[in-house]
């Protein structure tokens, strides 16, 4: 699978984004649905509440967060299937709300999607 585009939901949408899928469990603070231009909010693909709270966007927990999140993804077949179906319809951009552009669930999800065997 080709690596998906990743973008902060607060960035202006572009025509090249294709389908914009919000992959966070919580709606981004201070952002209206109109300004977000989200086509699909797939909150069930996001890390569990427990994992999200444990991670707390602490970069030193990044490797362990990725490992745990990927374990969750392996058993989340319904949400993963819905996400993969969107890729079959054209360009997809995974959007997220975190400030840290290198350590967030969209980055971990994109990495898993491009390396998982059954993609």
C-alpha atoms as a printed R data frame, in Angstrom:
    type eleno elety resid chain resno       x      y      z
1   ATOM     1    CA   UNK     A     1   0.000  0.000  0.000
2   ATOM     2    CA   UNK     A     2   1.191  3.492 -0.864
3   ATOM     3    CA   UNK     A     3   1.824  5.600  2.264
4   ATOM     4    CA   UNK     A     4  -1.217  7.738  3.075
5   ATOM     5    CA   UNK     A     5  -0.974 11.485  3.326
6   ATOM     6    CA   UNK     A     6  -0.974 12.845  6.862
7   ATOM     7    CA   UNK     A     7  -2.038 16.342  7.843
8   ATOM     8    CA   UNK     A     8  -3.053 18.280 10.938
9   ATOM     9    CA   UNK     A     9  -6.775 18.859 10.818
10  ATOM    10    CA   UNK     A    10  -6.132 22.544 11.577
11  ATOM    11    CA   UNK     A    11  -4.245 22.973  8.277
12  ATOM    12    CA   UNK     A    12  -6.240 24.285  5.321
13  ATOM    13    CA   UNK     A    13  -7.726 21.497  3.211
14  ATOM    14    CA   UNK     A    14  -6.519 21.059 -0.354
15  ATOM    15    CA   UNK     A    15  -8.124 19.398 -3.354
16  ATOM    16    CA   UNK     A    16  -5.215 16.934 -3.391
17  ATOM    17    CA   UNK     A    17  -6.219 15.678  0.083
18  ATOM    18    CA   UNK     A    18  -8.923 13.492 -1.415
19  ATOM    19    CA   UNK     A    19 -10.991 11.898  1.332
20  ATOM    20    CA   UNK     A    20 -10.082 13.483  4.672
21  ATOM    21    CA   UNK     A    21 -10.390 10.947  7.492
22  ATOM    22    CA   UNK     A    22 -10.091 12.096 11.096
23  ATOM    23    CA   UNK     A    23  -8.379  9.274 13.003
24  ATOM    24    CA   UNK     A    24  -8.633 10.708 16.539
25  ATOM    25    CA   UNK     A    25 -11.054  9.445 19.181
26  ATOM    26    CA   UNK     A    26 -11.803 13.013 20.335
27  ATOM    27    CA   UNK     A    27 -12.932 15.906 18.144
28  ATOM    28    CA   UNK     A    28 -10.178 18.559 17.813
29  ATOM    29    CA   UNK     A    29 -10.566 21.453 20.231
30  ATOM    30    CA   UNK     A    30 -11.907 24.734 18.945
31  ATOM    31    CA   UNK     A    31 -12.580 23.479 15.423
32  ATOM    32    CA   UNK     A    32 -16.010 23.489 13.827
33  ATOM    33    CA   UNK     A    33 -17.077 20.644 11.582
34  ATOM    34    CA   UNK     A    34 -17.324 23.121  8.698
35  ATOM    35    CA   UNK     A    35 -13.729 24.332  9.087
36  ATOM    36    CA   UNK     A    36 -12.367 20.808  9.573
37  ATOM    37    CA   UNK     A    37 -13.635 19.588  6.186
38  ATOM    38    CA   UNK     A    38 -13.606 15.996  7.470
39  ATOM    39    CA   UNK     A    39 -15.271 13.474  5.166
40  ATOM    40    CA   UNK     A    40 -15.181 10.627  7.669
41  ATOM    41    CA   UNK     A    41 -14.552 10.596 11.404
42  ATOM    42    CA   UNK     A    42 -13.267  7.096 12.057
43  ATOM    43    CA   UNK     A    43 -12.878  7.357 15.830
44  ATOM    44    CA   UNK     A    44 -12.936  3.568 16.236
45  ATOM    45    CA   UNK     A    45  -9.538  3.331 14.460
46  ATOM    46    CA   UNK     A    46  -7.950  5.566 17.114
47  ATOM    47    CA   UNK     A    47  -5.958  4.173 20.036
48  ATOM    48    CA   UNK     A    48  -8.016  3.093 23.018
49  ATOM    49    CA   UNK     A    49  -8.697  5.740 25.649
50  ATOM    50    CA   UNK     A    50  -6.399  3.906 28.056
51  ATOM    51    CA   UNK     A    51  -3.519  3.834 25.556
52  ATOM    52    CA   UNK     A    52  -4.050  7.463 24.538
53  ATOM    53    CA   UNK     A    53  -3.969  8.608 28.165
54  ATOM    54    CA   UNK     A    54  -0.915  6.452 28.942
55  ATOM    55    CA   UNK     A    55   1.003  7.871 25.972
56  ATOM    56    CA   UNK     A    56   0.150 11.489 26.749
57  ATOM    57    CA   UNK     A    57   2.211 12.564 23.708
58  ATOM    58    CA   UNK     A    58   5.431 11.859 25.619
59  ATOM    59    CA   UNK     A    59   8.122 11.278 22.932
60  ATOM    60    CA   UNK     A    60  10.053  8.886 25.190
61  ATOM    61    CA   UNK     A    61   6.987  6.579 25.158
62  ATOM    62    CA   UNK     A    62   6.690  6.667 21.357
63  ATOM    63    CA   UNK     A    63   8.176  3.243 20.534
64  ATOM    64    CA   UNK     A    64   6.075  1.474 23.153
65  ATOM    65    CA   UNK     A    65   2.977  3.437 22.112
66  ATOM    66    CA   UNK     A    66   3.453  2.334 18.492
67  ATOM    67    CA   UNK     A    67   3.872 -1.284 19.543
68  ATOM    68    CA   UNK     A    68   0.734 -1.230 21.716
69  ATOM    69    CA   UNK     A    69  -1.321  0.651 19.133
70  ATOM    70    CA   UNK     A    70  -0.315 -1.764 16.393
71  ATOM    71    CA   UNK     A    71  -1.441 -4.632 18.623
72  ATOM    72    CA   UNK     A    72  -4.827 -2.914 18.968
73  ATOM    73    CA   UNK     A    73  -5.043 -2.422 15.204
74  ATOM    74    CA   UNK     A    74  -4.442 -6.141 14.572
75  ATOM    75    CA   UNK     A    75  -7.724 -6.941 16.346
76  ATOM    76    CA   UNK     A    76  -9.717 -3.927 15.108
77  ATOM    77    CA   UNK     A    77 -10.729 -5.569 11.833
78  ATOM    78    CA   UNK     A    78 -13.958 -3.635 11.270
79  ATOM    79    CA   UNK     A    79 -12.401 -0.150 11.511
80  ATOM    80    CA   UNK     A    80  -9.279 -1.238  9.600
81  ATOM    81    CA   UNK     A    81 -11.492 -2.669  6.849
82  ATOM    82    CA   UNK     A    82 -13.463  0.578  6.627
83  ATOM    83    CA   UNK     A    83 -10.252  2.569  6.373
84  ATOM    84    CA   UNK     A    84  -8.756  0.308  3.715
85  ATOM    85    CA   UNK     A    85 -11.988  0.516  1.693
86  ATOM    86    CA   UNK     A    86 -11.600  4.306  1.597
87  ATOM    87    CA   UNK     A    87  -8.150  3.860  0.026
88  ATOM    88    CA   UNK     A    88  -9.772  1.922 -2.804
89  ATOM    89    CA   UNK     A    89 -11.852  4.958 -3.752
90  ATOM    90    CA   UNK     A    90  -9.009  7.406 -4.391
91  ATOM    91    CA   UNK     A    91  -6.576  9.610 -2.474
92  ATOM    92    CA   UNK     A    92  -6.882  9.607  1.313
93  ATOM    93    CA   UNK     A    93  -5.431 11.974  3.891
94  ATOM    94    CA   UNK     A    94  -5.353 10.938  7.533
95  ATOM    95    CA   UNK     A    95  -6.007 14.025  9.657
96  ATOM    96    CA   UNK     A    96  -5.257 14.407 13.354
97  ATOM    97    CA   UNK     A    97  -5.377 17.117 16.008
98  ATOM    98    CA   UNK     A    98  -2.134 16.634 17.957
99  ATOM    99    CA   UNK     A    99   0.467 19.412 17.981
100 ATOM   100    CA   UNK     A   100   3.370 16.971 17.685
101 ATOM   101    CA   UNK     A   101   3.666 16.173 13.987
102 ATOM   102    CA   UNK     A   102   6.110 13.293 14.508
103 ATOM   103    CA   UNK     A   103   4.556 11.461 17.478
104 ATOM   104    CA   UNK     A   104   0.837 10.956 16.985
105 ATOM   105    CA   UNK     A   105  -1.655  8.224 16.177
106 ATOM   106    CA   UNK     A   106  -1.934  9.173 12.478
107 ATOM   107    CA   UNK     A   107   1.819  8.686 12.002
108 ATOM   108    CA   UNK     A   108   1.710  5.318 13.776
109 ATOM   109    CA   UNK     A   109  -1.376  4.267 11.804
110 ATOM   110    CA   UNK     A   110   0.153  5.246  8.452
111 ATOM   111    CA   UNK     A   111   3.317  3.325  9.304
112 ATOM   112    CA   UNK     A   112   1.301  0.235 10.238
113 ATOM   113    CA   UNK     A   113  -0.827  0.467  7.086
114 ATOM   114    CA   UNK     A   114   2.233  0.556  4.833
115 ATOM   115    CA   UNK     A   115   4.004 -2.301  6.594
116 ATOM   116    CA   UNK     A   116   1.164 -4.654  7.511
117 ATOM   117    CA   UNK     A   117   1.276 -7.869  5.512
118 ATOM   118    CA   UNK     A   118  -2.349 -7.894  4.364
119 ATOM   119    CA   UNK     A   119  -2.539 -4.288  3.141
